[in-house]
Each structure stands twice: as structure tokens, then as C-alpha cells.
Amino acid sequence: MKDLQAFLDAVAEKNEIWLLESRPGMFAMLEDADGDSYVPIWANEQDALSQAVGDWSGYGTTSMPLPELEAWLGELAHDDIDIIVAPEGDGEKTAIPSAGLRKWVKQHAVGSFVDDGDEPDEEFDDTWAQPWQ
């Protein structure tokens, strides 16, 4: 990603992320050539909505506050589903492990959510962001 830090700063400032949703609880997903699954997230509604084309045509946008995202990332990590940050069409995509992003979210979330006590083993490090293939 060209500027992962700018994405993280925008998310921390607004205390939320945006997703594409086909119906309540059914979010857009991507799969790479190895069969690994990813959930794409965006820092704002406009960027998310601009990607509601092609396979995601007809999807709406929904926001998720960071405290809720923290809990959800624990579930995603358990299911071996990671995150794609702000994908744009066929352009560059940046993958981040759910457990690593959860650690970052935990440090930046304003408010609280039920803590499941599942602490990620890994520290968040933006060098984890890898081009998605």
C-alpha cells in the first residue's frame, strides 16, 4: 500500500472502518491464488462505495466501530481470515494479518467492547503489510 500509515491514521481519527455488505453480516471477501481469504476494509464510506462494482455490484456500505472491530478480528484470526486494506479495483492490495491488526486496534479504539481474553501472540508491525497476490 502506498501509505499504510495514512490509512491507519484516518481509521484512528474516526474510530471506525468501512466494509461492503451484501446483506446484514455478509461482507465482501477476496480470495488469493492460494485459497487464502481476506475481508477488505476502507477508512471511509466513499472509498468503500466506489468499489461496489463487478462482483460487489449492489453491495452497500456499513461502518464498524473499532471496539467492535477488535472483537471481530479475533474471530477472523481464529478462522484464518486476514484483512485487505483499502483495495482499489485491480490495483495494489495490501494484506495484514487479522491478529496483528487487532493488536493495533486495541491500542487505538475509543470505547470498550466485550474482551474475549484472546490476546494475539504477535505485535502489530506495519512491515507485516504485504502485497496481496
DSSP file (Angstrom, degrees, kcal/mol; ACC not computed):
  #  RESIDUE AA STRUCTURE BP1 BP2  ACC     N-H-->O    O-->H-N    N-H-->O    O-->H-N    TCO  KAPPA ALPHA  PHI   PSI    X-CA   Y-CA   Z-CA
    1    1 A M    >         0   0    0      0, 0.0     3,-0.6     0, 0.0    92,-0.1   0.000 360.0 360.0 360.0 140.1    0.0    0.0    0.0
    2    2 A K  T 3   +     0   0    0      1,-0.3     2,-0.2    90,-0.1     0, 0.0   0.909 360.0   6.6 -58.3 -44.9    1.3    3.4   -0.9
    3    3 A D  T 3>  +     0   0    0      1,-0.1     4,-1.6     2,-0.1    -1,-0.3  -0.599  62.4 166.2-145.0  80.1    0.6    4.8    2.6
    4    4 A L  H <> S+     0   0    0     -3,-0.6     4,-2.7     1,-0.2     5,-0.2   0.876  82.0  57.9 -59.9 -38.8   -0.5    2.4    5.2
    5    5 A Q  H  > S+     0   0    0      1,-0.2     4,-2.7     2,-0.2    -1,-0.2   0.888 103.1  52.3 -62.7 -38.4    0.2    4.9    7.9
    6    6 A A  H  > S+     0   0    0     -3,-0.2     4,-2.2     2,-0.2    -1,-0.2   0.899 110.3  49.4 -63.3 -39.6   -2.2    7.4    6.4
    7    7 A F  H  X S+     0   0    0     -4,-1.6     4,-2.3     2,-0.2    -2,-0.2   0.952 112.6  46.6 -61.6 -50.3   -4.9    4.7    6.3
    8    8 A L  H  X S+     0   0    0     -4,-2.7     4,-2.6     1,-0.2    -2,-0.2   0.885 111.4  51.9 -61.4 -40.0   -4.2    3.8   10.0
    9    9 A D  H  X S+     0   0    0     -4,-2.7     4,-2.3     2,-0.2    -1,-0.2   0.913 110.2  48.5 -62.5 -42.8   -4.3    7.5   11.0
   10   10 A A  H  X S+     0   0    0     -4,-2.2     4,-1.9     2,-0.2    -2,-0.2   0.901 113.0  47.8 -65.1 -40.8   -7.6    8.1    9.2
   11   11 A V  H  X>S+     0   0    0     -4,-2.3     4,-1.8     2,-0.2     5,-1.0   0.923 112.5  48.6 -65.9 -44.6   -9.1    5.0   10.9
   12   12 A A  H  <5S+     0   0    0     -4,-2.6    -2,-0.2     1,-0.2    -1,-0.2   0.890 110.4  52.2 -63.2 -39.2   -7.8    6.0   14.3
   13   13 A E  H  <5S+     0   0    0     -4,-2.3    -1,-0.2     1,-0.2    -2,-0.2   0.900 119.0  34.2 -64.5 -41.4   -9.2    9.5   13.9
   14   14 A K  H  <5S-     0   0    0     -4,-1.9    -1,-0.2     2,-0.2    -2,-0.2   0.597  97.7-137.2 -91.8 -11.6  -12.7    8.4   13.0
   15   15 A N  T  <5S+     0   0    0     -4,-1.8    51,-1.8     1,-0.2     2,-0.3   0.827  72.3  79.1  59.0  34.7  -12.6    5.3   15.3
   16   16 A E  E   < -A   65   0A   0     -5,-1.0     2,-0.3    49,-0.3    -2,-0.2  -0.988  61.0-147.4-160.7 161.5  -14.3    3.2   12.6
   17   17 A I  E     -A   64   0A   0     47,-2.1    47,-2.3    -2,-0.3     2,-0.4  -0.830  20.8-128.5-124.4 169.1  -13.7    1.2    9.4
   18   18 A W  E     -AB  63  42A   0     24,-2.6    24,-2.2    -2,-0.3     2,-0.3  -0.946  22.5-176.6-123.3 143.8  -16.0    0.7    6.4
   19   19 A L  E     -A   62   0A   0     43,-2.7    43,-1.9    -2,-0.4     2,-0.4  -0.880  28.4-116.7-130.6 161.0  -17.0   -2.6    4.8
   20   20 A L  E     -A   61   0A   0     20,-0.4     8,-2.4    -2,-0.3     2,-0.4  -0.872  34.9-169.4 -97.4 137.8  -19.0   -3.6    1.8
   21   21 A E  E     -AC  60  27A   0     39,-2.9    39,-2.6    -2,-0.4     6,-0.2  -0.991  26.0-167.4-135.4 127.5  -22.0   -5.7    2.8
   22   22 A S  E    S-     0   0A   0      4,-2.8     5,-0.1    -2,-0.4    -1,-0.1   0.855  86.1 -17.2 -80.2 -36.4  -24.4   -7.7    0.6
   23   23 A R  E >  S- C   0  26A   0      3,-0.8     3,-3.0    37,-0.1    -1,-0.4  -0.936 106.6 -49.6-157.2 165.5  -26.9   -8.2    3.5
   24   24 A P  T 3  S+     0   0    0      0, 0.0     3,-0.1     0, 0.0    -3,-0.0  -0.123 127.8   1.6 -49.3 121.5  -26.5   -7.7    7.2
   25   25 A G  T 3  S+     0   0    0      1,-0.1     2,-0.7     0, 0.0    -4,-0.0   0.394 103.9 108.2  83.9  -2.2  -23.4   -9.6    8.4
   26   26 A M  E <   -C   23   0A   0     -3,-3.0    -4,-2.8     0, 0.0    -3,-0.8  -0.871  52.3-173.6-111.2  99.0  -22.4  -10.8    4.9
   27   27 A F  E     -C   21   0A   0     -2,-0.7    -6,-0.3    -6,-0.2    -8,-0.0  -0.567  30.5 -94.9 -98.0 154.2  -19.3   -8.9    3.9
   28   28 A A        -     0   0    0     -8,-2.4     2,-0.3    -2,-0.2    -8,-0.1  -0.339  47.5-172.9 -59.4 142.8  -17.4   -8.7    0.7
   29   29 A M        -     0   0    0     10,-0.2     2,-0.3     2,-0.0    10,-0.2  -0.951  15.3-151.5-138.8 159.6  -14.4  -11.1    0.6
   30   30 A L  E     -D   38   0B   0      8,-2.5     8,-2.4    -2,-0.3     2,-0.4  -0.912   5.4-156.3-125.4 154.8  -11.4  -11.8   -1.6
   31   31 A E  E     -D   37   0B   0     -2,-0.3     6,-0.2     6,-0.2     2,-0.1  -1.000  11.7-143.5-132.4 135.1   -9.5  -15.0   -2.1
   32   32 A D    >   -     0   0    0      4,-2.2     3,-2.0    -2,-0.4   100,-0.0  -0.278  38.8 -89.0 -88.9-179.6   -5.9  -15.2   -3.4
   33   33 A A  T 3  S+     0   0    0    100,-0.4    -1,-0.1     1,-0.3    -2,-0.0   0.728 127.2  55.5 -62.9 -22.8   -4.4  -17.8   -5.7
   34   34 A D  T 3  S-     0   0    0      2,-0.1    -1,-0.3     0, 0.0    -3,-0.0   0.439 120.1-107.2 -89.0  -0.4   -3.5  -20.0   -2.7
   35   35 A G    <   +     0   0    0     -3,-2.0     2,-0.2     1,-0.3    -2,-0.1   0.561  69.2 148.6  85.9   8.5   -7.2  -20.0   -1.5
   36   36 A D        -     0   0    0      1,-0.0    -4,-2.2    45,-0.0    -1,-0.3  -0.569  40.1-133.8 -76.9 141.0   -6.5  -17.7    1.5
   37   37 A S  E     -De  31  81B   0     43,-0.6    45,-2.1    -2,-0.2     2,-0.3  -0.718  23.1-177.8-102.7 147.6   -9.5  -15.5    2.4
   38   38 A Y  E     -De  30  82B   0     -8,-2.4    -8,-2.5    -2,-0.3    45,-0.3  -0.987  21.3-142.6-141.2 146.4   -9.5  -11.8    3.1
   39   39 A V  E     - e   0  83B   0     43,-2.3    45,-2.2    -2,-0.3     2,-0.3  -0.961  25.5-136.7-106.5 123.6  -12.0   -9.2    4.2
   40   40 A P  E     - e   0  84B   0      0, 0.0   -20,-0.4     0, 0.0     2,-0.3  -0.612  23.8-174.3 -80.6 140.0  -11.5   -5.8    2.5
   41   41 A I  E     - e   0  85B   0     43,-2.4    45,-3.4    -2,-0.3     2,-0.3  -0.947   6.7-160.8-131.2 154.5  -11.8   -2.7    4.7
   42   42 A W  B     -B   18   0A   0    -24,-2.2   -24,-2.6    -2,-0.3     3,-0.1  -0.903  25.0-130.5-131.9 159.8  -11.7    1.1    4.0
   43   43 A A  S    S+     0   0    0     -2,-0.3     2,-0.3   -26,-0.2   -27,-0.1   0.632  90.8  24.0 -85.1 -15.9  -11.1    4.2    6.0
   44   44 A N  S  > S-     0   0    0    -26,-0.1     4,-1.7     1,-0.1     5,-0.1  -0.986  75.6-116.3-149.9 160.4  -14.2    6.0    4.7
   45   45 A E  H  > S+     0   0    0     -2,-0.3     4,-3.1     1,-0.2     5,-0.2   0.868 109.1  57.4 -64.1 -40.3  -17.5    5.3    3.1
   46   46 A Q  H  > S+     0   0    0      1,-0.2     4,-1.9     2,-0.2    -1,-0.2   0.910 107.6  47.2 -61.5 -43.4  -16.8    6.9   -0.2
   47   47 A D  H  4 S+     0   0    0      2,-0.2     4,-0.5     1,-0.2    -1,-0.2   0.908 114.3  47.5 -65.4 -40.9  -13.8    4.7   -0.9
   48   48 A A  H >< S+     0   0    0     -4,-1.7     3,-1.6     1,-0.2    -2,-0.2   0.950 111.9  49.4 -63.3 -48.4  -15.7    1.6    0.0
   49   49 A L  H >< S+     0   0    0     -4,-3.1     3,-1.7     1,-0.3    -1,-0.2   0.826 101.0  64.1 -62.2 -32.3  -18.7    2.6   -2.1
   50   50 A S  T 3< S+     0   0    0     -4,-1.9    -1,-0.3     1,-0.3    -2,-0.2   0.695 101.2  53.0 -65.5 -16.6  -16.5    3.3   -5.1
   51   51 A Q  T <  S+     0   0    0     -3,-1.6     2,-2.2    -4,-0.5    -1,-0.3   0.348  74.2 107.0-100.1   5.3  -15.6   -0.4   -5.1
   52   52 A A    <   +     0   0    0     -3,-1.7     6,-0.6    -4,-0.2     2,-0.3  -0.409  60.5 103.5 -81.7  63.4  -19.2   -1.7   -5.1
   53   53 A V    >   +     0   0    0     -2,-2.2     3,-2.3     4,-0.2     4,-0.1  -0.827  68.7   9.2-134.8 170.8  -18.8   -2.8   -8.8
   54   54 A G  G >  S+     0   0    0      1,-0.3     3,-2.0    -2,-0.3    -2,-0.0  -0.335 137.1   3.9  59.4-127.5  -18.3   -6.1  -10.6
   55   55 A D  G 3  S+     0   0    0      1,-0.3    -1,-0.3    -2,-0.1    -3,-0.1   0.760 140.2  49.9 -60.0 -24.3  -18.7   -9.0   -8.2
   56   56 A W  G X  S+     0   0    0     -3,-2.3     3,-2.2    -5,-0.2    -1,-0.3   0.242  78.0 136.0-100.2  12.3  -19.6   -6.5   -5.5
   57   57 A S  T <  S+     0   0    0     -3,-2.0    -4,-0.2     1,-0.3     3,-0.1  -0.395  72.9  23.4 -60.2 132.9  -22.3   -4.6   -7.6
   58   58 A G  T 3  S+     0   0    0     -6,-0.6    -1,-0.3     1,-0.4     2,-0.2   0.316  90.8 131.6  90.5  -8.0  -25.3   -4.0   -5.4
   59   59 A Y    <   -     0   0    0     -3,-2.2    -1,-0.4   -10,-0.1   -37,-0.2  -0.504  45.0-147.3 -73.2 146.6  -23.4   -4.2   -2.1
   60   60 A G  E     -A   21   0A   0    -39,-2.6   -39,-2.9    -2,-0.2     2,-0.3  -0.520  15.9-107.2-102.6 176.7  -24.0   -1.4    0.4
   61   61 A T  E     +A   20   0A   0    -41,-0.2     2,-0.3    -2,-0.2   -41,-0.2  -0.778  31.4 178.8-105.3 152.1  -21.6    0.1    2.8
   62   62 A T  E     -A   19   0A   0    -43,-1.9   -43,-2.7    -2,-0.3     2,-0.2  -0.988  18.7-135.9-147.8 145.4  -21.6   -0.3    6.6
   63   63 A S  E     -A   18   0A   0     -2,-0.3   -45,-0.2   -45,-0.2   -47,-0.0  -0.663  10.2-160.9 -99.4 158.9  -19.3    1.1    9.3
   64   64 A M  E     -A   17   0A   0    -47,-2.3   -47,-2.1    -2,-0.2    -2,-0.0  -0.966  19.7-128.3-138.5 120.8  -17.9   -0.8   12.2
   65   65 A P  E >>  -A   16   0A   0      0, 0.0     4,-2.5     0, 0.0     3,-0.5  -0.342  27.7-113.1 -66.0 150.6  -16.5    1.0   15.3
   66   66 A L  H 3> S+     0   0    0    -51,-1.8     4,-2.7     1,-0.2     5,-0.2   0.852 114.0  57.3 -56.9 -39.7  -13.0    0.0   16.3
   67   67 A P  H 3> S+     0   0    0      0, 0.0     4,-1.3     0, 0.0    -1,-0.2   0.917 112.0  42.7 -59.1 -39.3  -14.1   -1.6   19.6
   68   68 A E  H <> S+     0   0    0     -3,-0.5     4,-2.3     1,-0.2    -2,-0.2   0.896 111.7  55.1 -69.4 -40.2  -16.4   -4.0   17.7
   69   69 A L  H  X S+     0   0    0     -4,-2.5     4,-3.0     1,-0.2     5,-0.2   0.888 101.8  58.6 -59.2 -39.6  -13.7   -4.5   15.0
   70   70 A E  H  X S+     0   0    0     -4,-2.7     4,-1.2     1,-0.2    -1,-0.2   0.935 109.3  42.9 -56.5 -48.0  -11.3   -5.6   17.7
   71   71 A A  H  X S+     0   0    0     -4,-1.3     4,-1.3     1,-0.2     3,-0.3   0.907 114.6  50.5 -65.2 -41.7  -13.6   -8.4   18.8
   72   72 A W  H  X S+     0   0    0     -4,-2.3     4,-2.7     1,-0.2    -2,-0.2   0.877 103.7  58.4 -66.0 -38.0  -14.3   -9.4   15.2
   73   73 A L  H  X S+     0   0    0     -4,-3.0     4,-2.8     1,-0.2    -1,-0.2   0.852 101.4  56.6 -61.5 -33.1  -10.7   -9.5   14.2
   74   74 A G  H  X S+     0   0    0     -4,-1.2     4,-1.9    -3,-0.3    -1,-0.2   0.914 109.1  45.8 -61.9 -42.0  -10.2  -12.1   17.0
   75   75 A E  H  X S+     0   0    0     -4,-1.3     4,-1.6     2,-0.2    -2,-0.2   0.914 112.9  49.8 -65.6 -43.6  -12.9  -14.3   15.3
   76   76 A L  H  <>S+     0   0    0     -4,-2.7     5,-2.7     1,-0.2    -2,-0.2   0.921 109.7  50.7 -62.4 -43.8  -11.3  -13.7   11.8
   77   77 A A  H ><5S+     0   0    0     -4,-2.8     3,-1.5     1,-0.2    -1,-0.2   0.909 108.4  52.8 -60.2 -41.5   -7.9  -14.7   13.1
   78   78 A H  H 3<5S+     0   0    0     -4,-1.9    -1,-0.2     1,-0.3    -2,-0.2   0.849 111.8  46.0 -61.0 -34.2   -9.3  -17.8   14.6
   79   79 A D  T 3<5S-     0   0    0     -4,-1.6    -1,-0.3    -3,-0.2    -2,-0.2   0.302 116.3-114.7 -91.8   8.2  -10.8  -18.6   11.2
   80   80 A D  T < 5 +     0   0    0     -3,-1.5   -43,-0.6     1,-0.2     2,-0.5   0.870  69.5 140.3  58.9  40.0   -7.6  -17.8    9.3
   81   81 A I  E   < -e   37   0B   0     -5,-2.7    -1,-0.2    -8,-0.1   -43,-0.2  -0.966  30.8-169.4-113.2 126.7   -9.1  -14.9    7.5
   82   82 A D  E     -e   38   0B   0    -45,-2.1   -43,-2.3    -2,-0.5     2,-0.4  -0.349  20.1 -99.3-106.2-171.6   -7.0  -11.8    7.1
   83   83 A I  E     -eF  39  96B   0     13,-2.5    13,-2.6   -45,-0.3     2,-0.5  -0.863  13.6-154.5-116.1 141.1   -7.6   -8.2    6.0
   84   84 A I  E     -eF  40  95B   0    -45,-2.2   -43,-2.4    -2,-0.4     2,-0.6  -0.981  26.0-135.6-110.0 125.9   -7.0   -6.4    2.8
   85   85 A V  E     -eF  41  94B   0      9,-3.0     9,-0.7    -2,-0.5   -43,-0.2  -0.729  65.4 -33.0 -90.5 121.4   -6.6   -2.7    3.4
   86   86 A A  S    S-     0   0    0    -45,-3.4    -1,-0.2    -2,-0.6   -44,-0.1   0.829  74.9-161.1  42.9  57.5   -8.4   -0.2    1.1
   87   87 A P        -     0   0    0      0, 0.0     2,-0.5     0, 0.0     6,-0.1  -0.395   4.6-157.2 -68.1 145.8   -8.3   -2.3   -2.1
   88   88 A E    >   -     0   0    0      4,-0.6     3,-2.8     1,-0.2   -40,-0.0  -0.910  43.4 -78.1-127.0 103.1   -8.9   -0.4   -5.3
   89   89 A G  T 3  S-     0   0    0     -2,-0.5    -1,-0.2     1,-0.3   -38,-0.0  -0.120 106.3 -19.4  48.3-128.8  -10.2   -2.3   -8.3
   90   90 A D  T 3  S+     0   0    0     -3,-0.1    -1,-0.3     3,-0.0     3,-0.1   0.270 116.3 105.8 -92.4  10.6   -7.4   -4.3   -9.9
   91   91 A G  S <  S-     0   0    0     -3,-2.8    -3,-0.0     1,-0.2    -2,-0.0   0.077  82.7 -42.6 -78.8-166.6   -4.8   -2.1   -8.3
   92   92 A E        -     0   0    0     -5,-0.1    -4,-0.6    39,-0.0     2,-0.4  -0.272  54.9-165.1 -61.4 139.1   -2.4   -2.7   -5.5
   93   93 A K        -     0   0    0     39,-0.3    39,-2.4    -6,-0.1     2,-0.5  -0.978   7.1-150.9-128.1 142.4   -3.8   -4.5   -2.4
   94   94 A T  E     -FG  85 131B   0     -9,-0.7    -9,-3.0    -2,-0.4     2,-0.4  -0.962   8.8-154.4-119.5 122.0   -2.2   -4.7    1.0
   95   95 A A  E     -FG  84 130B   0     35,-3.2    35,-2.1    -2,-0.5   -11,-0.2  -0.757  11.3-176.8 -96.5 138.8   -2.8   -7.7    3.2
   96   96 A I  E     -F   83   0B   0    -13,-2.6   -13,-2.5    -2,-0.4    33,-0.1  -1.000  32.6-111.0-132.6 131.8   -2.5   -7.5    7.0
   97   97 A P     >  -     0   0    0      0, 0.0     4,-2.4     0, 0.0     5,-0.2  -0.382  23.8-131.3 -59.8 136.5   -2.9  -10.5    9.4
   98   98 A S  H  > S+     0   0    0      1,-0.2     4,-2.5     2,-0.2     5,-0.2   0.890 106.3  53.7 -56.6 -42.7   -6.1  -10.1   11.5
   99   99 A A  H  > S+     0   0    0      1,-0.2     4,-1.4     2,-0.2    -1,-0.2   0.879 110.1  47.5 -63.2 -38.0   -4.2  -10.8   14.7
  100  100 A G  H  > S+     0   0    0     -3,-0.2     4,-1.5     2,-0.2    -2,-0.2   0.916 112.6  47.3 -69.5 -43.3   -1.7   -8.1   14.0
  101  101 A L  H  X S+     0   0    0     -4,-2.4     4,-3.0     1,-0.2     5,-0.2   0.876 107.0  59.2 -65.4 -35.8   -4.3   -5.5   13.1
  102  102 A R  H  X S+     0   0    0     -4,-2.5     4,-2.6    -5,-0.2    -1,-0.2   0.902 102.6  52.7 -58.8 -40.5   -6.3   -6.5   16.2
  103  103 A K  H  X S+     0   0    0     -4,-1.4     4,-1.1     2,-0.2    -1,-0.2   0.914 111.5  45.9 -61.5 -43.1   -3.3   -5.5   18.3
  104  104 A W  H >X S+     0   0    0     -4,-1.5     4,-1.1     1,-0.2     3,-0.5   0.935 112.1  50.9 -65.3 -45.9   -3.1   -2.1   16.6
  105  105 A V  H >X S+     0   0    0     -4,-3.0     4,-2.4     1,-0.2     3,-0.8   0.901 104.5  57.9 -58.6 -42.4   -6.9   -1.6   17.0
  106  106 A K  H 3< S+     0   0    0     -4,-2.6    -1,-0.2     1,-0.3    -2,-0.2   0.846 107.6  47.6 -58.3 -34.6   -6.7   -2.5   20.7
  107  107 A Q  H << S+     0   0    0     -4,-1.1    -1,-0.3    -3,-0.5    -2,-0.2   0.719 122.2  33.6 -77.4 -22.2   -4.3    0.4   21.2
  108  108 A H  H << S+     0   0    0     -4,-1.1    -2,-0.2    -3,-0.8    -1,-0.2   0.539  83.8 116.0-115.1  -9.3   -6.4    2.9   19.2
  109  109 A A     <  -     0   0    0     -4,-2.4     2,-0.6    -5,-0.2   -97,-0.1  -0.418  53.3-146.0 -69.0 134.0  -10.0    2.0   19.9
  110  110 A V  S    S+     0   0    0     -2,-0.1     2,-0.2   -98,-0.1   -44,-0.1  -0.902  70.3  15.5 -99.2 121.8  -12.1    4.7   21.7
  111  111 A G  S    S-     0   0    0     -2,-0.6     2,-0.3   -45,-0.1    -2,-0.0  -0.536  89.1 -88.1 106.0-178.3  -14.6    3.0   23.9
  112  112 A S        -     0   0    0     -2,-0.2     2,-0.3     3,-0.0   -44,-0.1  -0.929  28.9-173.6-134.4 159.2  -14.8   -0.6   25.0
  113  113 A F        -     0   0    0     -2,-0.3     2,-0.1   -46,-0.1   -45,-0.1  -0.915  51.0 -68.2-140.9 163.5  -16.3   -3.8   23.8
  114  114 A V        -     0   0    0     -2,-0.3     2,-0.6     1,-0.1     0, 0.0  -0.369  50.3-140.0 -58.8 125.4  -16.5   -7.2   25.4
  115  115 A D        -     0   0    0      1,-0.1    -1,-0.1    -2,-0.1   -44,-0.0  -0.795  10.3-161.7 -91.5 123.1  -13.0   -8.6   25.7
  116  116 A D        -     0   0    0     -2,-0.6    -1,-0.1     2,-0.2     3,-0.1   0.462  37.4-121.3 -83.7   0.9  -12.9  -12.3   24.9
  117  117 A G  S    S+     0   0    0      1,-0.2     2,-1.1     0, 0.0    -1,-0.1   0.468  70.3 134.2  76.3   0.3   -9.5  -12.6   26.7
  118  118 A D        -     0   0    0      0, 0.0    -1,-0.2     0, 0.0    -2,-0.2  -0.727  39.4-165.1 -87.6 101.1   -7.9  -13.9   23.5
  119  119 A E        -     0   0    0     -2,-1.1   -20,-0.0    -3,-0.1   -16,-0.0  -0.742  22.0-117.5 -89.9 126.2   -4.7  -12.0   23.2
  120  120 A P        -     0   0    0      0, 0.0    -1,-0.1     0, 0.0   -46,-0.0  -0.320  13.7-141.8 -60.8 144.5   -2.9  -12.0   19.8
  121  121 A D  S    S+     0   0    0      2,-0.1     2,-0.3     0, 0.0   -21,-0.0   0.716  78.6  69.8 -77.4 -21.1    0.5  -13.6   20.0
  122  122 A E  S    S-     0   0    0      1,-0.0     2,-0.2     3,-0.0   -19,-0.1  -0.736  77.6-126.9-108.2 146.9    2.0  -11.2   17.6
  123  123 A E        -     0   0    0     -2,-0.3     2,-0.4     1,-0.1   -23,-0.1  -0.600  34.6-107.4 -81.4 147.7    2.8   -7.5   17.8
  124  124 A F        +     0   0    0     -2,-0.2     2,-0.4   -24,-0.1   -23,-0.1  -0.645  45.1 169.5 -76.5 132.1    1.4   -5.2   15.1
  125  125 A D    >   -     0   0    0     -2,-0.4     3,-2.9     1,-0.0     4,-0.3  -0.962  35.6-140.0-144.9 121.6    4.1   -4.0   12.9
  126  126 A D  G >  S+     0   0    0     -2,-0.4     3,-1.0     1,-0.3  -122,-0.1   0.611  98.9  75.1 -67.3  -6.8    3.3   -2.2    9.6
  127  127 A T  G 3  S+     0   0    0      1,-0.2    -1,-0.3     3,-0.0    -3,-0.0   0.617  81.1  73.7 -73.7 -10.0    6.1   -4.2    7.9
  128  128 A W  G <   +     0   0    0     -3,-2.9     2,-0.3     2,-0.1    -1,-0.2   0.739  69.9 105.1 -70.2 -22.8    3.6   -7.1    8.1
  129  129 A A    <   -     0   0    0     -3,-1.0   -33,-0.2    -4,-0.3  -125,-0.0  -0.439  55.2-178.5 -63.8 121.3    1.6   -5.4    5.3
  130  130 A Q  E     -G   95   0B   0    -35,-2.1   -35,-3.2    -2,-0.3     2,-0.1  -0.912  35.6 -97.0-123.4 147.0    2.4   -7.4    2.2
  131  131 A P  E     -G   94   0B   0      0, 0.0     2,-0.3     0, 0.0   -37,-0.2  -0.435  45.7-122.7 -59.1 135.4    1.3   -7.0   -1.4
  132  132 A W              0   0    0    -39,-2.4   -39,-0.3     1,-0.1   -48,-0.0  -0.609 360.0 360.0 -82.2 139.8   -1.7   -9.3   -1.9
  133  133 A Q              0   0    0     -2,-0.3  -100,-0.4    -3,-0.0    -1,-0.1   0.385 360.0 360.0-125.5 360.0   -1.2  -11.9   -4.7
